[in-house]
Amino acid sequence: MEDKNKNVLSRRDFMRLSAAAAAGITLMPSLACGADRFPAPMKRRFGRINFDVTTMALGGQASIQWTPDDVKPVDIILKAFDLGVNYYDTSNVYGPSQLNFGEAFRKLDLIPGKEGYNSELRESIFLTTKTMIRWAKGDYPELPNVRNSSQGTHGEGAVADLKRSLSQMFGNDDGSYPEGAYVDMIMIHNLTSFEEVDAVYQGLETPLDKDGNFGALVALRDYRDGTNITGLNPKHEKLVRHLGFSGHHNAPAMIDMIQRDKWDLLDGMLVSINVNDRRYLNMQYNVIPVAQARDIGVIGMKVFADGAMYTKEPGWSRVPDDVVRIIGTEAVPSKPLIEYALTTPGIHTLIVGIGEINDDPLRCQLVQNYYAAQIEADALTEQERRELENIGGRARGGETNYFQMADRGLTPPRNVRLEKADGIKLAWDTSYAGNEPVVNYEIIGDGQLIETISHEPQATTEPFTCELSAVTELKVVAVDAAGRRAESGTLTV
């Protein structure tokens, strides 16, 4: 009987691959990349979701969306399953991505109702899709700064996108889906403006008009809970287990999305994070801590800046030639970029799009990214993380994150105001951090420092407050970790 452990790769040898790859040395060229060759993947608690997620996740773009002629996208998905990856991401605006997942799922016996359906395997993975339609149903209003998009032909809203996802991944892409099909999470895709946040909360923050239109969230909640509050789920179906959102552009709008969630609807957030994050209006000191405070599961993306760290010009990928098919460069190795993202406080897993796979693990993007992701959340000190940021500066001078807002620096506390109380009650909303975190707020009364309030992530719409003795003039000053200060205007009491 063949010894199945004969070719098992120990963790020590597994990590030697990293050093070899960085040095350009080929080790064990005949070693195939299968689950029996590598240690089990590291996992992390996925926020308040009852699931332990692998640190490496598979994104549904790259060759799964824009497939080069010589790449088989289904084989990429199958190899990720073989390695033990348990988080998979796709979207209704990713072209054939959902269909490619569907083909892989048929090979893996993940179609409910089919002979041999592997319910245990289905329960072991977390499958996320996304909708870029902000409204529940069709005939939605066209509003400034509110984008709606789907590559389907249904002409309807977010509910139709959810059903399209199920039909493409578990059905025949004809609008139908088998009983028992579900996605673990659907996200509101790529929020970029406060107006889009307003739209998705219509019907929750405002009266629900069943005859009119309303935001995606209230309707998707029906399909999570099996309710029919909106009238759009008459069969009381449960087609999704969790709701979330994604964004890579506007950290303040993403903060707003979380703060306004009075119903604890949002269990997951997909957010851009890479070594050049602090060069822009960053995520790591702004929205990610707010998600942490609400115990939201956080998925990182754009670790290679959508390929702009390497072979692609900054800008959205659109064709197969945009897909990155190398494993880093000598100047910008891929492993530390992954390590930086996964040691950012609050990140639980990291989706990475795969350009190609290879039986030689040193030439296989999936395997290389897999072992780079075997890192504990606290494995790097803050100083070590800052040193890794120097690597990002070698890629286009650090000008890679075209999908993020420009850095504004530390902003003053927002909406500073006096609220009704027996005495003087000062209130304000969070400052936005520049390239250092906000540390505290100083309350200045009649030109003197009279109180210091520690900064904490403002996880709801409830403001920071301070009750004071009699003063004539007040202002609030935000202070960051570098000692920089940003003052509000002066209030006269």
C-alpha positions in Angstrom: 0.0 0.0 0.0 1.4 3.4 -1.0 2.6 5.6 1.9 0.5 8.7 1.6 2.8 10.7 3.8 5.9 9.9 1.6 5.7 13.2 -0.2 4.0 15.4 2.5 5.8 18.7 2.8 6.6 19.7 6.3 5.9 23.2 7.5 9.7 23.8 7.7 10.1 22.8 4.0 6.9 24.6 3.1 8.4 27.9 4.4 11.7 27.1 2.7 9.8 27.6 -0.6 9.4 31.2 0.3 13.1 31.9 0.8 13.9 30.0 -2.4 11.4 31.9 -4.4 12.7 35.3 -3.1 16.2 34.2 -4.1 15.2 33.0 -7.5 16.2 29.4 -6.6 14.1 26.5 -7.8 13.5 23.7 -5.3 11.6 20.5 -5.8 10.5 21.3 -9.4 8.5 18.1 -9.7 6.4 18.7 -6.6 2.8 19.1 -7.5 0.7 21.5 -5.5 -2.0 19.4 -3.8 -3.6 19.4 -0.4 -1.6 16.3 0.7 1.7 18.2 0.1 1.1 21.2 2.3 0.1 21.8 5.9 -3.5 22.7 6.6 -4.2 26.4 6.1 -4.2 28.9 9.0 -7.7 30.1 10.0 -9.0 33.1 11.9 -12.3 33.8 13.6 -14.4 35.6 11.1 -15.8 38.4 13.2 -19.2 37.7 14.7 -19.9 35.1 11.9 -19.8 31.6 13.3 -17.1 30.5 10.9 -13.3 30.1 10.9 -12.0 31.5 7.7 -8.7 30.6 6.0 -6.3 33.5 5.8 -6.0 32.9 2.0 -9.2 33.3 0.0 -9.9 33.1 -3.7 -11.1 36.1 -5.6 -13.4 35.7 -8.5 -11.6 38.2 -10.8 -8.2 37.8 -12.6 -8.3 34.7 -14.8 -11.6 33.5 -13.4 -13.2 36.7 -15.0 -10.7 37.7 -17.8 -9.5 34.3 -18.8 -6.4 34.1 -21.1 -6.7 31.5 -23.9 -4.1 29.2 -22.2 -5.7 29.2 -18.7 -8.4 27.0 -17.4 -10.3 29.0 -14.8 -12.2 26.0 -13.3 -8.9 24.3 -12.6 -7.9 27.4 -10.5 -11.0 27.0 -8.3 -10.5 23.2 -8.0 -6.9 23.7 -6.9 -8.0 26.2 -4.3 -10.4 23.6 -2.9 -7.6 21.0 -3.0 -5.4 23.3 -0.8 -8.2 23.8 1.7 -9.1 27.4 0.9 -12.6 28.0 2.3 -13.5 31.5 1.3 -14.6 32.3 -2.3 -15.7 35.6 -3.7 -17.5 36.6 -6.9 -20.0 39.1 -8.2 -22.8 39.9 -10.7 -20.4 42.3 -12.5 -17.6 39.8 -12.9 -18.5 38.5 -16.4 -18.3 34.7 -16.5 -16.9 34.4 -13.0 -20.1 32.9 -11.4 -20.5 30.5 -14.4 -16.9 29.3 -13.8 -17.7 28.7 -10.2 -20.8 26.8 -11.2 -18.8 24.5 -13.4 -16.4 23.9 -10.6 -19.2 23.2 -8.2 -20.7 20.6 -10.5 -17.4 18.8 -10.5 -17.2 19.0 -6.7 -20.8 17.7 -6.2 -22.0 21.0 -4.7 -25.3 21.2 -6.5 -28.2 20.6 -4.1 -30.6 17.9 -5.3 -28.1 16.2 -7.6 -27.0 12.7 -6.9 -23.9 12.7 -4.7 -24.5 16.2 -3.4 -21.7 16.8 -0.8 -23.5 18.9 1.8 -20.6 18.5 4.2 -18.2 20.2 1.7 -20.8 22.9 1.0 -21.1 23.7 4.7 -17.3 23.9 5.0 -16.9 26.8 2.6 -18.0 30.4 2.7 -19.3 31.7 -0.7 -19.9 35.4 -1.2 -21.4 37.2 -4.2 -22.1 40.8 -4.7 -24.7 43.2 -6.3 -24.0 46.6 -7.6 -27.6 47.5 -7.7 -28.6 49.8 -4.8 -32.3 49.2 -5.1 -34.5 46.2 -4.3 -36.3 46.0 -7.6 -36.4 47.3 -11.1 -37.6 50.7 -12.3 -35.3 52.4 -9.8 -34.7 56.1 -9.9 -31.6 57.5 -11.5 -30.0 59.7 -8.9 -26.7 61.7 -8.9 -23.7 59.8 -7.5 -25.7 56.6 -7.3 -24.4 53.9 -9.6 -26.4 50.8 -10.6 -24.9 48.0 -12.6 -25.4 44.3 -13.4 -24.2 42.1 -16.2 -27.5 40.2 -16.2 -30.4 40.8 -18.5 -33.1 40.7 -15.8 -33.4 44.5 -15.7 -34.5 44.3 -12.0 -32.9 45.1 -8.7 -30.7 43.5 -6.0 -33.1 40.6 -5.3 -32.9 39.6 -9.0 -29.1 39.7 -8.8 -29.2 37.4 -5.8 -31.3 34.9 -7.7 -29.1 35.3 -10.8 -26.1 34.3 -8.6 -27.8 31.2 -7.5 -28.9 30.3 -11.0 -25.4 30.7 -12.4 -23.6 28.9 -9.7 -26.1 26.1 -8.8 -28.6 26.1 -11.7 -28.6 26.3 -15.5 -28.2 30.1 -15.8 -31.9 30.3 -16.8 -33.1 32.1 -13.8 -34.0 29.0 -11.8 -32.0 27.4 -9.0 -32.4 24.2 -7.1 -34.1 24.0 -3.7 -31.4 24.2 -1.0 -29.1 26.5 -3.0 -27.8 29.5 -1.0 -24.9 31.9 -0.8 -23.3 32.5 2.5 -23.2 36.3 2.0 -24.3 38.9 -0.6 -22.5 42.2 -0.5 -23.6 45.7 -1.6 -20.8 46.1 -4.2 -18.3 48.9 -4.4 -20.0 51.7 -2.4 -18.4 55.0 -3.3 -20.6 57.8 -2.1 -22.8 59.0 0.7 -25.7 59.1 -1.8 -25.3 55.4 -2.4 -25.5 54.7 1.3 -28.7 56.8 1.5 -30.1 54.7 -1.3 -29.4 51.2 0.2 -31.0 52.3 3.5 -34.2 53.5 1.9 -37.1 51.6 3.5 -35.2 51.1 6.7 -34.5 54.7 7.7 -37.6 55.8 5.9 -41.1 54.4 5.7 -41.3 51.3 3.6 -43.5 51.9 0.5 -44.2 48.5 -1.0 -45.7 50.0 -4.1 -42.7 52.1 -4.7 -39.0 51.2 -4.6 -36.7 50.9 -1.7 -33.1 50.1 -0.9 -31.4 46.8 -1.4 -30.8 46.0 2.3 -34.4 45.8 3.5 -35.3 43.4 0.7 -32.2 41.2 1.1 -33.0 41.0 4.8 -36.2 39.2 3.8 -34.2 36.6 1.8 -31.8 36.2 4.8 -34.6 35.7 7.4 -37.3 34.1 5.2 -39.7 37.0 5.9 -41.8 38.9 3.5 -41.9 42.4 5.0 -41.2 44.0 1.6 -43.7 41.8 -0.4 -40.8 40.6 -2.5 -40.4 37.2 -0.9 -43.9 35.6 -1.0 -42.4 32.1 -0.9 -40.5 33.0 2.3 -37.2 31.7 0.8 -33.9 31.8 2.7 -31.3 32.3 0.0 -28.5 34.0 1.8 -27.1 33.8 5.3 -25.3 37.1 5.8 -25.3 40.6 4.4 -22.3 42.9 3.9 -20.8 45.5 1.6 -17.6 46.3 -0.2 -15.6 49.4 -1.0 -12.2 50.6 -2.1 -12.6 54.3 -2.7 -14.3 56.3 0.0 -13.5 55.4 3.6 -15.8 58.1 5.0 -18.8 56.8 3.1 -17.9 53.2 4.3 -17.8 54.4 7.9 -21.2 56.0 7.3 -22.5 52.7 6.0 -21.5 50.9 9.3 -22.6 53.7 11.6 -26.1 53.8 10.2 -26.7 50.1 10.7 -29.0 50.1 13.7 -30.3 46.6 12.8 -26.9 44.8 12.9 -27.5 43.7 9.3 -23.9 44.0 8.1 -21.8 40.9 9.0 -19.0 41.4 6.5 -17.0 44.1 4.8 -14.6 43.7 1.8 -12.0 46.5 1.8 -8.9 47.4 -0.1 -5.6 47.1 1.9 -2.0 47.1 0.7 1.4 48.5 1.6 0.6 51.8 -0.1 -2.7 52.3 1.9 -1.2 55.1 4.1 -0.2 57.1 1.0 -4.0 57.7 0.4 -7.1 58.4 2.5 -6.4 55.1 4.2 -8.6 52.3 5.3 -6.5 50.9 8.1 -7.0 53.9 10.5 -10.4 54.9 9.3 -13.1 52.3 8.3 -11.3 49.1 9.4 -11.3 50.0 13.1 -15.0 50.9 12.9 -15.7 47.5 11.4 -13.6 45.9 14.2 -15.7 47.8 16.8 -18.8 46.2 15.4 -17.2 42.7 15.2 -17.7 42.6 11.4 -15.9 40.0 9.4 -13.3 41.9 7.3 -11.9 40.6 4.0 -9.0 42.4 2.4 -8.5 42.9 -1.3 -6.3 44.8 -3.8 -3.1 43.5 -2.2 -1.2 44.0 -5.5 -3.3 47.1 -6.3 -5.2 45.3 -9.0 -1.9 44.5 -10.7 -0.6 48.0 -10.6 2.3 46.9 -8.4 3.5 44.8 -11.3 2.7 44.6 -15.0 -0.5 46.6 -15.4 -0.9 50.4 -15.6 -3.0 51.8 -12.8 -6.7 51.5 -13.8 -9.5 49.0 -13.8 -8.7 45.6 -15.4 -10.8 45.0 -18.5 -9.2 42.3 -20.7 -7.1 39.2 -20.2 -3.9 41.1 -21.0 -4.5 43.0 -17.7 -4.2 39.8 -15.7 -0.9 39.6 -13.7 0.8 36.2 -14.3 4.0 36.6 -12.4 4.9 35.9 -8.8 6.3 39.3 -7.8 9.6 40.7 -8.8 13.0 41.1 -7.2 12.2 44.7 -6.3 8.6 44.0 -5.2 8.2 40.5 -3.9 4.6 39.3 -3.5 5.1 37.6 -0.1 5.7 40.7 2.0 2.7 42.4 0.3 0.5 39.6 1.5 2.0 39.6 4.9 1.4 43.3 5.3 -2.3 43.0 4.5 -2.8 40.0 6.8 -1.1 41.7 9.7 -3.3 44.9 9.4 -5.4 44.9 12.6 -8.9 43.8 11.8 -8.3 41.8 8.6 -9.4 38.2 8.8 -8.8 36.9 5.3 -7.4 38.2 2.0 -8.9 37.5 -1.4 -6.3 37.3 -4.2 -7.1 36.9 -7.9 -5.1 34.2 -9.5 -3.7 34.6 -13.0 -2.4 31.1 -13.4 -1.4 27.9 -11.6 1.4 25.5 -12.2 2.4 22.0 -11.0 5.7 23.5 -9.9 4.9 25.3 -6.6 7.6 27.9 -7.2 5.8 28.9 -10.4 2.2 28.5 -9.1 0.6 31.8 -8.0 -2.0 30.0 -5.9 0.6 28.0 -3.9 2.9 31.0 -3.5 0.1 33.2 -2.2 -1.2 30.3 0.0 2.1 29.9 1.9 2.6 33.7 2.1 -0.8 33.8 3.9 0.3 31.4 6.6 0.9 34.3 9.1 -0.5 35.1 12.4 -2.4 38.4 12.8 0.2 39.8 15.2 3.3 38.3 13.6 4.8 41.7 12.6 5.6 44.7 14.8 4.4 48.1 13.7 8.0 49.0 12.9 8.3 45.9 10.6 5.1 46.9 8.9 6.5 50.4 8.2 9.6 48.8 6.7 7.4 46.7 4.4 5.8 50.0 3.2 9.1 50.9 1.6 8.6 48.0 -0.8 5.4 49.7 -2.0 7.4 52.8 -2.8 9.4 50.8 -5.4 6.2 50.2 -7.4 5.5 53.3 -9.5 6.8 55.5 -6.7 3.9 54.3 -4.5 1.4 55.8 -6.9 -0.5 52.5 -7.4 -3.9 52.8 -5.6 -5.9 54.5 -8.2 -9.0 53.2 -6.5 -8.5 55.2 -3.3 -9.2 58.9 -2.5 -6.2 61.2 -2.1 -4.8 61.7 1.4 -6.4 64.7 3.1 -4.3 64.5 6.2 -5.9 64.6 9.7 -9.2 66.4 9.5 -10.8 68.4 12.3 -13.6 66.9 14.4 -16.8 67.0 12.5 -20.2 68.5 13.3 -19.0 70.1 16.6 -22.1 71.3 18.4 -23.8 72.0 21.7 -26.6 69.7 22.7 -29.4 70.4 25.2 -28.5 69.4 28.7 -28.7 70.8 32.3 -25.3 72.2 31.8 -23.0 72.5 28.8 -22.8 69.3 26.7 -20.4 69.4 23.8 -20.8 66.8 21.0 -18.8 66.0 17.8 -18.3 63.3 15.3 -15.0 61.5 14.4 -12.1 63.0 12.7 -10.7 61.2 9.7 -7.1 60.0 10.1 -4.3 60.9 7.8 -1.3 58.6 7.7 -1.2 58.2 11.5 -4.1 57.1 13.7 -6.1 59.6 15.7 -5.2 59.4 19.4 -7.3 61.8 21.3 -9.4 65.0 21.3 -8.6 68.1 23.3 -11.4 70.3 24.6 -10.3 73.9 24.6 -12.4 76.3 26.7 -11.6 80.0 26.8 -8.2 79.3 25.4 -7.3 76.7 28.0 -7.1 72.9 27.8 -9.9 71.7 30.0 -10.4 68.0 29.0 -8.8 65.2 27.0 -11.0 62.5 25.5 -9.4 59.4 24.1 -10.3 58.5 20.5 -12.3 55.3 19.9 -13.8 54.2 16.7 -17.2 55.8 16.3 -19.1 52.7 15.5 -22.6 54.2 15.5 -24.2 57.6 14.9 -23.9 58.4 18.6 -21.3 61.3 18.9 -18.4 61.8 21.2 -19.6 64.0 24.1 -18.2 66.0 27.0 -20.1 67.8 29.8 -18.4 71.0 30.9 -18.6 73.8 33.5 -19.4 77.3 32.4 -17.2 78.6 29.6 -17.7 81.2 26.9 -15.9 79.8 23.9 -15.2 76.1 23.0 -13.4 74.2 20.3 -12.3 70.6 19.8 -8.8 69.6 18.6 -8.0 66.2 17.1 -4.5 64.9 17.8 -2.8 62.0 15.9 0.0 59.7 16.8 2.6 62.0 15.2 1.4 64.9 17.4 -0.3 66.7 14.5 -3.4 68.7 15.4 -6.6 69.7 13.6 -8.9 72.2 15.2 -12.6 72.7 14.8 -14.1 76.2 14.6 -14.9 78.0 17.8 -18.3 77.7 19.4 -19.7 80.6 21.5 -21.7 79.3 24.4 
